[in-house]
Amino acid sequence: MNKRVDLHMHSLFSDGELLPSELARRASVLNHETIAITDHVDSSNVSSVAKLADAIEDINNNWDINVIPGAEVTHVPVEVIDKVAKKARNFGAEIIVVHGETLAEPVIKGTNLEAVKSSNVDILAHPGIISLEEAELAKNNNIFLEISARAGHCLANGHVVKIANEIGADLVINTDTHSPNNLITFDEAKKIGLGAGLNENQLGSVLVDNPIKILKKRDLV
């Protein structure tokens, strides 16, 4: 069975339902190799990233799963996206996600554009009706565009794949897990990719190679 890598998940340190340990345990049972816990942050709580450290150390020292501390910069003024991302990294976040202009929430216009300019950002999550210009900047700055398994956020997956393929931008499939039933297996992730418009030849890159590229980018493998 193929191992999953999911770099966008939430614990109860933001709006998730699970402790980091339970999130990791459930992911391990579903054959995940690596997960990133990327709780929502803005300037008010960015220091909360450091609270993950002890739990992650316990998990990584004792279980056969790799847990990475991260953060999702969420609903902040576009002018401070890079500032908050940098702060999160200083507090120990290894993977930085930005909450993109999803169709499901009123994210301020310009978020996608500012996110793909930042050297501190790794993934633009569920970027909705992303433009060719934004996708090209993402490609040039080695920022990955997310195909989302989450209800609501997944509505624009087909558009994201179409634009990414036109530009040659890298894609990754994440769950944006908030509750136990959001976790998915590798085979379920394949179905989401195919449903979004990936072809069979792309699945290996999107599900396996691209997450590893992100981890290598941050010296995490």
Steps between C-alpha positions, in 0.01 A plus 500: 500500500629845408584745776316833524656839557254773604639845572183684602322391820353669807497407868295644785762772535291672231166372370580130472340239725802289593809527716822478297560150636157373398530661158835327451370166626201501267721601208745222584224239493409623150861446389622857501875539493510875572249762609531871571284656769425844360267675740349835404703804602497875479698752704291429812600134542801431280706410808269201554706307245755442776237312706525207259866431572475261797216294354676472164821391669310227689337377180808505281713326760256215556273441198560410138371829363671832440314805632611846390401823675345752267253786474227624269497878465128566488279800413770760571541834319697433184763749612606278794496153341876478471553656844273246672650213301847607606392525865346153483825363365691669780270330752581159352267451204679293236218500244311823428162488329298806403120482499429580138204668335268203530147515363368389841612797713531879457879516479616847403587551135875514442582224750603255227727756336678602820540139614677388185747788532623388844816296543363384836197326347500136388137432401213718382198313633178459302573807282158519333487687172876549484631700205767408249719781638472365855572144389806615308633683807436188707702295253785750492512523881471125561162526672261209459131535416260283697234263374271481803307202630293724726134565425441848366866568438505223239250679275773664291737202483439456129588862428815479714618193309421659165695818579790311660531273196495797264783672690689194621451584869541224758195353672450311824193326646419576865195439716485814716395255773296645786318189624565123499288433192704747291802268491534298181703209368743510209240339272240757598750776426551349154126520434493865604788572263332324211172677575683833488630424151842347559593218267646169618852609407476807724384318811842373600650847484217672684454237773859386554768711331363847572455460877859376512610809305340719765671309781836517323454872441490547878766235576244275668614175334 
